[in-house]
Amino acid sequence: MILTNDSYTILISTKTWTERYYRDKAGWLKVSTRGRKFRATAEQVLNHVLPALAGIKPNVTIDVEH
């Protein structure tokens, strides 16, 4: 089983929207709810993930797919 960063997809969602983050050869990529793609640094990904994990943002869930 491969356990590197590029083998996971992070899904941040509420009842009405879902954003996806994954890593490709060039770095992290964010796919918005409308399907637009944006480059992101590792720090930007953490800035979106950590508040949801800490419970600061209510009704936001995080799922990780392998």
Secondary structure as UniProt FT lines:
FT   HELIX           5..7
FT   STRAND          9..13
FT   STRAND          18..24
FT   TURN            25..26
FT   STRAND          27..31
FT   TURN            33..34
FT   STRAND          37..40
FT   HELIX           42..54
FT   TURN            58..59
FT   STRAND          61..65
//
